[in-house]
Amino acid sequence: MSVVIFDAKTREHWAEQKTLHVNPLRNDPLPGAWKDLPAVELLRAMDPPDSWYIPYVSSRLQVPVATRRPVRVEVLMNASPSGPSRGLNTGTANNRNLANLVPALKVFSQLEVAGGSLHVTLLDISNRRVIFEQDGVRQLDWTRMSEALTQADPNKIDVRSLEHREQNAPYFLKQVRERLAPSSAAAGAAAEPVRVLIVLAAPMTLDSGEKIRVPESEAKQQGPLYFVRYHLPPERTPLGFEPLSRMGRRGYGGMQQPAPQPEAFDSLQPLLKPLQPRVYDVFSPDQFRKALSSLLDEIARL
């Protein structure tokens, strides 16, 4: 790495070159995922939603999904505002959540399902509508998806949706059950692929309403359900910028413990509980990598 500092007025300058070595992850759960990727990729300044997806980076992760039987993998992402968060307005909270969810969705879109298929859906639960859907995904249609995210403004909601917000929970559960149930035309057929549903969402608060029941027989007949719940990462204070009242005895001696980010109470996991989901709580990219590895191992055993 070369660093040059030059003052155009005084013509003073300084230069230095050093070697930067990045150690591999310890006990990497997906050691082959970075195969054939460039060692370095430079980021450009972009505005959301492009800054979340980084569309100009076209290199792909190696994420094969080897299964014993044909599978239909459905990825269902919640793109609607999460609900009230302490100290954050709706738009800010939603942008922070999407800054985690969209990159995770990009990784899921690169799953190579051998003998099966991959399908992606984005939900706006608050307005009870599908804002984006793509079947047989080989590469996400980012142009269409970015338009959908831009139009789904979290700071705007129509009065009709507010009047019937008690229907949000049944709507979400209906979308989940539809993607887990086998198609009516091929129900019971030997060639019908196994339905696998991955719900990708941040904690979201929904009006309680009446309790929704899922028939026990339906829960037993469904395919596997995985809930990847992405939390806001802890907020870290840069070294040397701690408030004076929080400094240790040596002034700049110690880092403060990461403060948890305010987030909404989650109503989605209790709704999914009767369907017996495998829940992965994710706070960091490292935890997401481990969750992805575990999820792929489980699908491979189907």
Secondary structure as UniProt FT lines:
FT   STRAND          2..6
FT   TURN            8..10
FT   STRAND          13..17
FT   TURN            26..27
FT   TURN            31..36
FT   TURN            48..49
FT   HELIX           50..53
FT   TURN            55..56
FT   STRAND          63..65
FT   STRAND          71..78
FT   TURN            86..87
FT   HELIX           90..108
FT   TURN            109..110
FT   STRAND          111..113
FT   TURN            114..115
FT   STRAND          117..124
FT   HELIX           125..127
FT   STRAND          129..134
FT   HELIX           142..151
FT   TURN            154..155
FT   HELIX           159..163
FT   HELIX           165..167
FT   HELIX           168..180
FT   TURN            184..188
FT   TURN            190..191
FT   STRAND          194..201
FT   HELIX           216..221
FT   STRAND          225..230
FT   TURN            239..240
FT   HELIX           244..246
FT   TURN            249..250
FT   HELIX           268..272
FT   HELIX           273..275
FT   STRAND          278..282
FT   HELIX           285..300
//
